[in-house]
């Protein structure tokens, strides 16, 4: 909340109607747990620029690591 007070656009915060932390906590119950492999497959599902490398999965130039 200190970060939002100093660095975020006040008009956007007014439209949000709450602090970013309060908005996050209101929606935390909507989050679904997902394992690393499922996340990688979800992110790369329809994308054509997908490569599996030694270090992880490359999607459109972004490298995702699977521990």
JOMOTA-V835143 format. One record per pair of residues at least 24 apart in sequence whose ideal C-beta (glycine too) atoms are under 7 Angstrom apart, sorted by the first residue. I is the first residue (numbers start at 0). J is the second residue. D is the distance in whole Angstrom. If there is no record, write none. Layout:
# JOMOTA-V835143
i=(I,I)
j=(J,J)
d=(D,D)
This chain:
# JOMOTA-V835143
i=(35,35,36,39,39)
j=(65,66,65,63,65)
d=(5,7,7,6,6)
